[in-house]
Amino acid sequence: MKDRVFEGASVTRALEAASVGLGLPVERLRYVVLEEGAPATAKTPAMPARIVVFLDATQGGAAPREPASARGPQPGRRVAGDAKPRLRRVVEAVAEASGEALDVAFEDGDETLVMRVSGPGEGLLLERGGLALRALEHLLQRAVSRDEPRRLQLTSERFRGERDAYLRERARQLADAVRADGVPRETEPLNSYDRRIVHLAIQDEAKVRSFSVGEGTARRVTIGPEETAPAGTTEAQ
């Protein structure tokens, strides 16, 4: 079987391309780096990294699995991990459009694929309590839903602490408004963890109480006067 050459913006990207193209995990690839690659400069264009993969020398002596595209469509079959290069390309495109660099690292779990972003572009995603991060997470999940059966979680080193602080401050602001005019206020849709942060914050606020309202991904927290419980709600959930 003839050896194959793969290219990418870096050696890592070239390995990811080989992994997807051959249907093998990166750790099973036997390869040699032909070109390390180099970024573009004012005087020279970018140079891609190039590797050659030895197809008859995979670990254990086994021949590489035939790519899914060569075997034809297999309805209902989804393989975890196939979407990583595509996810990385989307995030890199967002970073390029914003003019701020973003790095991506993956953590594999049985039920969840975690994407951790870092770099100068992280701050843009974390504005307004991480709304841009959550929106990007939703778009990425939709983009790879056919290839990635696990739930996608997009996060960053700074996100959780800043998000919690934002939610507590948002809860205090809504409580102040409710005390001022007695009119209930609602948060934006929140997941169960975020709703819990809001409920805990409201426990320390006088003359108001909190309730969860809505279903599924539209579930949010209502903050109202202490004596008021909106119909069809669940308290502190």
C-alpha atoms as a printed R data frame, in Angstrom:
    type eleno elety resid chain resno       x      y      z
1   ATOM     1    CA   MET     A     1   0.000  0.000  0.000
2   ATOM     2    CA   LYS     A     2   1.424  3.360 -1.065
3   ATOM     3    CA   ASP     A     3   2.444  5.846  1.635
4   ATOM     4    CA   ARG     A     4   0.537  9.145  1.695
5   ATOM     5    CA   VAL     A     5   1.530 12.762  2.195
6   ATOM     6    CA   PHE     A     6  -0.661 15.163  4.184
7   ATOM     7    CA   GLU     A     7  -0.432 18.917  4.613
8   ATOM     8    CA   GLY     A     8  -1.643 21.428  7.195
9   ATOM     9    CA   ALA     A     9  -0.928 24.839  8.646
10  ATOM    10    CA   SER     A    10   1.256 23.047 11.224
11  ATOM    11    CA   VAL     A    11   2.424 19.511 11.915
12  ATOM    12    CA   THR     A    12  -0.494 19.132 14.340
13  ATOM    13    CA   ARG     A    13  -2.972 20.125 11.629
14  ATOM    14    CA   ALA     A    14  -1.341 17.781  9.131
15  ATOM    15    CA   LEU     A    15  -1.660 14.915 11.630
16  ATOM    16    CA   GLU     A    16  -5.323 15.739 12.180
17  ATOM    17    CA   ALA     A    17  -5.899 15.687  8.416
18  ATOM    18    CA   ALA     A    18  -4.186 12.289  8.218
19  ATOM    19    CA   SER     A    19  -6.233 10.954 11.124
20  ATOM    20    CA   VAL     A    20  -9.503 11.945  9.457
21  ATOM    21    CA   GLY     A    21  -8.430 10.844  5.979
22  ATOM    22    CA   LEU     A    22  -7.218  7.416  7.084
23  ATOM    23    CA   GLY     A    23  -9.749  6.725  9.824
24  ATOM    24    CA   LEU     A    24  -7.019  6.176 12.413
25  ATOM    25    CA   PRO     A    25  -6.326  7.913 15.733
26  ATOM    26    CA   VAL     A    26  -3.237 10.126 15.658
27  ATOM    27    CA   GLU     A    27  -1.380  7.907 18.129
28  ATOM    28    CA   ARG     A    28  -1.476  4.996 15.648
29  ATOM    29    CA   LEU     A    29   0.083  6.926 12.782
30  ATOM    30    CA   ARG     A    30   3.683  6.190 11.798
31  ATOM    31    CA   TYR     A    31   5.002  9.243 10.021
32  ATOM    32    CA   VAL     A    32   7.974 11.448  9.170
33  ATOM    33    CA   VAL     A    33   7.857 15.240  9.043
34  ATOM    34    CA   LEU     A    34   8.913 16.441  5.601
35  ATOM    35    CA   GLU     A    35   8.393 20.161  6.225
36  ATOM    36    CA   GLU     A    36   7.790 21.881  9.563
37  ATOM    37    CA   GLY     A    37   5.905 24.721  7.896
38  ATOM    38    CA   ALA     A    38   6.217 28.437  8.592
39  ATOM    39    CA   PRO     A    39   3.758 31.343  9.015
40  ATOM    40    CA   ALA     A    40   3.565 34.117  6.450
41  ATOM    41    CA   THR     A    41   5.816 37.148  6.843
42  ATOM    42    CA   ALA     A    42   5.982 40.513  5.131
43  ATOM    43    CA   LYS     A    43   8.387 39.028  2.590
44  ATOM    44    CA   THR     A    44   7.387 35.372  2.295
45  ATOM    45    CA   PRO     A    45   4.073 33.485  1.980
46  ATOM    46    CA   ALA     A    46   3.016 30.883  4.511
47  ATOM    47    CA   MET     A    47   4.553 27.440  4.036
48  ATOM    48    CA   PRO     A    48   2.397 24.423  4.962
49  ATOM    49    CA   ALA     A    49   3.710 21.598  7.092
50  ATOM    50    CA   ARG     A    50   3.989 18.244  5.266
51  ATOM    51    CA   ILE     A    51   4.180 14.728  6.671
52  ATOM    52    CA   VAL     A    52   4.375 11.309  5.048
53  ATOM    53    CA   VAL     A    53   2.409  8.494  6.710
54  ATOM    54    CA   PHE     A    54   3.623  4.915  6.338
55  ATOM    55    CA   LEU     A    55   0.474  2.974  5.566
56  ATOM    56    CA   ASP     A    56   2.045 -0.481  5.877
57  ATOM    57    CA   ALA     A    57   3.623  0.217  9.281
58  ATOM    58    CA   THR     A    58   0.813  1.123 11.626
59  ATOM    59    CA   GLN     A    59   1.087  0.054 15.244
60  ATOM    60    CA   GLY     A    60   0.598 -3.656 15.693
61  ATOM    61    CA   GLY     A    61   1.158 -4.303 11.991
62  ATOM    62    CA   ALA     A    62  -2.509 -3.771 11.136
63  ATOM    63    CA   ALA     A    63  -3.451 -2.038  7.910
64  ATOM    64    CA   PRO     A    64  -5.244  1.285  8.355
65  ATOM    65    CA   ARG     A    65  -9.012  1.267  8.270
66  ATOM    66    CA   GLU     A    66 -10.543  2.340  4.978
67  ATOM    67    CA   PRO     A    67 -11.940  5.869  5.237
68  ATOM    68    CA   ALA     A    68 -15.690  6.094  5.700
69  ATOM    69    CA   SER     A    69 -16.019  8.059  2.451
70  ATOM    70    CA   ALA     A    70 -14.623  5.077  0.521
71  ATOM    71    CA   ARG     A    71 -17.004  2.618  2.157
72  ATOM    72    CA   GLY     A    72 -20.088  4.614  1.153
73  ATOM    73    CA   PRO     A    73 -22.832  6.009  3.362
74  ATOM    74    CA   GLN     A    74 -23.644  4.233  6.596
75  ATOM    75    CA   PRO     A    75 -26.964  5.607  7.907
76  ATOM    76    CA   GLY     A    76 -27.053  6.191 11.655
77  ATOM    77    CA   ARG     A    77 -23.306  5.658 12.182
78  ATOM    78    CA   ARG     A    78 -21.503  8.512 13.986
79  ATOM    79    CA   VAL     A    79 -17.952  8.282 15.276
80  ATOM    80    CA   ALA     A    80 -16.815 10.521 18.160
81  ATOM    81    CA   GLY     A    81 -13.809 12.661 17.303
82  ATOM    82    CA   ASP     A    82 -14.317 12.942 13.536
83  ATOM    83    CA   ALA     A    83 -15.374 16.577 13.870
84  ATOM    84    CA   LYS     A    84 -12.335 17.968 15.716
85  ATOM    85    CA   PRO     A    85 -10.477 19.389 12.695
86  ATOM    86    CA   ARG     A    86 -13.659 21.091 11.485
87  ATOM    87    CA   LEU     A    87 -14.352 22.547 14.929
88  ATOM    88    CA   ARG     A    88 -10.810 23.884 15.099
89  ATOM    89    CA   ARG     A    89 -11.113 25.488 11.651
90  ATOM    90    CA   VAL     A    90 -14.330 27.285 12.623
91  ATOM    91    CA   VAL     A    91 -12.769 28.727 15.791
92  ATOM    92    CA   GLU     A    92  -9.674 29.784 13.858
93  ATOM    93    CA   ALA     A    93 -11.894 31.505 11.284
94  ATOM    94    CA   VAL     A    94 -13.669 33.401 14.082
95  ATOM    95    CA   ALA     A    95 -10.303 34.424 15.522
96  ATOM    96    CA   GLU     A    96  -9.063 35.599 12.126
97  ATOM    97    CA   ALA     A    97 -12.226 37.642 11.555
98  ATOM    98    CA   SER     A    98 -11.894 39.293 14.972
99  ATOM    99    CA   GLY     A    99  -8.177 39.970 14.562
100 ATOM   100    CA   GLU     A   100  -7.436 38.270 17.899
101 ATOM   101    CA   ALA     A   101  -5.713 34.881 18.108
102 ATOM   102    CA   LEU     A   102  -7.422 31.880 19.717
103 ATOM   103    CA   ASP     A   103  -5.894 28.518 20.540
104 ATOM   104    CA   VAL     A   104  -8.007 25.367 20.905
105 ATOM   105    CA   ALA     A   105  -7.436 22.235 22.989
106 ATOM   106    CA   PHE     A   106  -9.760 19.220 23.233
107 ATOM   107    CA   GLU     A   107 -10.660 16.995 26.178
108 ATOM   108    CA   ASP     A   108 -12.458 13.746 25.328
109 ATOM   109    CA   GLY     A   109 -15.173 12.336 27.579
110 ATOM   110    CA   ASP     A   110 -17.672  9.546 27.063
111 ATOM   111    CA   GLU     A   111 -20.630 11.943 26.905
112 ATOM   112    CA   THR     A   112 -18.972 15.339 26.369
113 ATOM   113    CA   LEU     A   113 -16.332 16.776 24.057
114 ATOM   114    CA   VAL     A   114 -14.778 19.800 25.772
115 ATOM   115    CA   MET     A   115 -13.199 22.560 23.680
116 ATOM   116    CA   ARG     A   116 -10.978 24.927 25.675
117 ATOM   117    CA   VAL     A   117 -10.097 28.197 23.986
118 ATOM   118    CA   SER     A   118  -7.359 30.543 25.124
119 ATOM   119    CA   GLY     A   119  -5.464 33.514 23.815
120 ATOM   120    CA   PRO     A   120  -6.043 37.227 23.171
121 ATOM   121    CA   GLY     A   121  -9.449 36.584 21.532
122 ATOM   122    CA   GLU     A   122 -10.798 35.032 24.714
123 ATOM   123    CA   GLY     A   123 -11.914 38.391 26.083
124 ATOM   124    CA   LEU     A   124 -14.221 39.033 23.124
125 ATOM   125    CA   LEU     A   125 -16.064 35.757 23.760
126 ATOM   126    CA   LEU     A   126 -16.488 36.547 27.464
127 ATOM   127    CA   GLU     A   127 -18.132 39.950 27.122
128 ATOM   128    CA   ARG     A   128 -21.624 40.294 28.662
129 ATOM   129    CA   GLY     A   129 -21.206 37.220 30.791
130 ATOM   130    CA   GLY     A   130 -19.988 34.964 27.993
131 ATOM   131    CA   LEU     A   131 -22.973 35.368 25.655
132 ATOM   132    CA   ALA     A   132 -20.744 35.214 22.577
133 ATOM   133    CA   LEU     A   133 -19.077 32.055 23.892
134 ATOM   134    CA   ARG     A   134 -22.461 30.384 24.429
135 ATOM   135    CA   ALA     A   135 -23.663 31.464 20.968
136 ATOM   136    CA   LEU     A   136 -20.512 30.075 19.343
137 ATOM   137    CA   GLU     A   137 -20.933 26.822 21.295
138 ATOM   138    CA   HIS     A   138 -24.479 26.465 19.946
139 ATOM   139    CA   LEU     A   139 -23.367 27.081 16.357
140 ATOM   140    CA   LEU     A   140 -20.479 24.616 16.637
141 ATOM   141    CA   GLN     A   141 -22.781 21.937 18.059
142 ATOM   142    CA   ARG     A   142 -25.197 22.384 15.171
143 ATOM   143    CA   ALA     A   143 -22.372 22.392 12.617
144 ATOM   144    CA   VAL     A   144 -21.019 18.976 13.652
145 ATOM   145    CA   SER     A   145 -24.162 17.271 14.954
146 ATOM   146    CA   ARG     A   146 -23.992 14.616 12.217
147 ATOM   147    CA   ASP     A   147 -20.380 13.689 12.961
148 ATOM   148    CA   GLU     A   148 -20.119 14.150 16.731
149 ATOM   149    CA   PRO     A   149 -22.647 12.277 18.925
150 ATOM   150    CA   ARG     A   150 -21.383 13.780 22.191
151 ATOM   151    CA   ARG     A   151 -22.496 17.067 23.724
152 ATOM   152    CA   LEU     A   152 -20.093 19.872 22.895
153 ATOM   153    CA   GLN     A   153 -18.910 22.162 25.697
154 ATOM   154    CA   LEU     A   154 -16.996 25.307 24.745
155 ATOM   155    CA   THR     A   155 -15.156 26.915 27.643
156 ATOM   156    CA   SER     A   156 -12.020 28.807 28.607
157 ATOM   157    CA   GLU     A   157  -9.756 29.262 31.598
158 ATOM   158    CA   ARG     A   158 -11.368 32.583 32.500
159 ATOM   159    CA   PHE     A   159 -14.966 31.760 31.643
160 ATOM   160    CA   ARG     A   160 -16.403 30.095 34.734
161 ATOM   161    CA   GLY     A   161 -15.194 32.636 37.286
162 ATOM   162    CA   GLU     A   162 -16.250 35.625 35.184
163 ATOM   163    CA   ARG     A   163 -19.588 34.015 34.307
164 ATOM   164    CA   ASP     A   164 -20.426 33.340 37.964
165 ATOM   165    CA   ALA     A   165 -19.567 36.921 38.924
166 ATOM   166    CA   TYR     A   166 -21.701 38.263 36.072
167 ATOM   167    CA   LEU     A   167 -24.704 36.143 37.101
168 ATOM   168    CA   ARG     A   168 -24.488 37.259 40.737
169 ATOM   169    CA   GLU     A   169 -24.315 40.915 39.726
170 ATOM   170    CA   ARG     A   170 -27.178 40.429 37.253
171 ATOM   171    CA   ALA     A   171 -29.296 38.844 40.011
172 ATOM   172    CA   ARG     A   172 -28.607 41.802 42.332
173 ATOM   173    CA   GLN     A   173 -29.562 44.298 39.627
174 ATOM   174    CA   LEU     A   174 -32.853 42.509 38.921
175 ATOM   175    CA   ALA     A   175 -33.606 42.296 42.657
176 ATOM   176    CA   ASP     A   176 -33.068 46.063 43.020
177 ATOM   177    CA   ALA     A   177 -35.444 46.712 40.122
178 ATOM   178    CA   VAL     A   178 -38.124 44.417 41.581
179 ATOM   179    CA   ARG     A   179 -37.905 46.097 44.989
180 ATOM   180    CA   ALA     A   180 -38.238 49.492 43.316
181 ATOM   181    CA   ASP     A   181 -41.515 48.889 41.472
182 ATOM   182    CA   GLY     A   182 -42.777 45.412 42.455
183 ATOM   183    CA   VAL     A   183 -42.685 44.149 38.840
184 ATOM   184    CA   PRO     A   184 -41.132 40.666 38.346
185 ATOM   185    CA   ARG     A   185 -38.053 40.407 36.110
186 ATOM   186    CA   GLU     A   186 -36.649 37.431 34.138
187 ATOM   187    CA   THR     A   187 -33.132 36.399 33.222
188 ATOM   188    CA   GLU     A   188 -32.099 35.176 29.794
189 ATOM   189    CA   PRO     A   189 -32.362 31.377 29.243
190 ATOM   190    CA   LEU     A   190 -29.882 29.619 31.575
191 ATOM   191    CA   ASN     A   191 -28.629 26.086 32.090
192 ATOM   192    CA   SER     A   192 -29.150 24.366 35.449
193 ATOM   193    CA   TYR     A   193 -25.753 25.410 36.857
194 ATOM   194    CA   ASP     A   194 -26.308 29.075 35.960
195 ATOM   195    CA   ARG     A   195 -29.845 29.040 37.387
196 ATOM   196    CA   ARG     A   196 -28.467 27.711 40.664
197 ATOM   197    CA   ILE     A   197 -25.974 30.611 40.846
198 ATOM   198    CA   VAL     A   198 -28.853 33.094 40.436
199 ATOM   199    CA   HIS     A   199 -31.062 31.360 43.015
200 ATOM   200    CA   LEU     A   200 -28.235 31.332 45.570
201 ATOM   201    CA   ALA     A   201 -27.589 35.024 44.974
202 ATOM   202    CA   ILE     A   202 -31.267 35.879 45.466
203 ATOM   203    CA   GLN     A   203 -31.342 34.014 48.798
204 ATOM   204    CA   ASP     A   204 -29.221 36.840 50.213
205 ATOM   205    CA   GLU     A   205 -31.512 39.571 48.818
206 ATOM   206    CA   ALA     A   206 -34.336 40.956 50.985
207 ATOM   207    CA   LYS     A   207 -38.022 41.137 49.913
208 ATOM   208    CA   VAL     A   208 -37.599 39.103 46.696
209 ATOM   209    CA   ARG     A   209 -37.772 35.436 45.733
210 ATOM   210    CA   SER     A   210 -36.773 33.454 42.630
211 ATOM   211    CA   PHE     A   211 -38.462 30.812 40.490
212 ATOM   212    CA   SER     A   212 -37.475 28.776 37.458
213 ATOM   213    CA   VAL     A   213 -39.809 29.071 34.467
214 ATOM   214    CA   GLY     A   214 -39.956 27.546 30.992
215 ATOM   215    CA   GLU     A   215 -38.847 24.225 29.550
216 ATOM   216    CA   GLY     A   216 -35.590 22.755 28.243
217 ATOM   217    CA   THR     A   217 -33.071 25.213 26.813
218 ATOM   218    CA   ALA     A   218 -35.598 28.079 27.221
219 ATOM   219    CA   ARG     A   219 -35.707 27.669 31.022
220 ATOM   220    CA   ARG     A   220 -34.889 30.866 32.915
221 ATOM   221    CA   VAL     A   221 -35.191 32.459 36.361
222 ATOM   222    CA   THR     A   222 -37.979 34.846 37.367
223 ATOM   223    CA   ILE     A   223 -37.292 37.212 40.277
224 ATOM   224    CA   GLY     A   224 -40.380 38.682 41.907
225 ATOM   225    CA   PRO     A   225 -41.657 40.240 45.157
226 ATOM   226    CA   GLU     A   226 -41.349 37.952 48.159
227 ATOM   227    CA   GLU     A   227 -45.104 37.353 48.445
228 ATOM   228    CA   THR     A   228 -45.559 36.623 44.722
229 ATOM   229    CA   ALA     A   229 -45.206 33.212 43.069
230 ATOM   230    CA   PRO     A   230 -45.977 33.271 39.323
231 ATOM   231    CA   ALA     A   231 -48.283 30.484 38.165
232 ATOM   232    CA   GLY     A   232 -46.709 27.380 36.655
233 ATOM   233    CA   THR     A   233 -43.257 27.929 38.114
234 ATOM   234    CA   THR     A   234 -40.869 25.891 40.213
235 ATOM   235    CA   GLU     A   235 -39.142 27.608 43.098
236 ATOM   236    CA   ALA     A   236 -35.340 27.701 43.258
237 ATOM   237    CA   GLN     A   237 -34.568 25.142 40.556
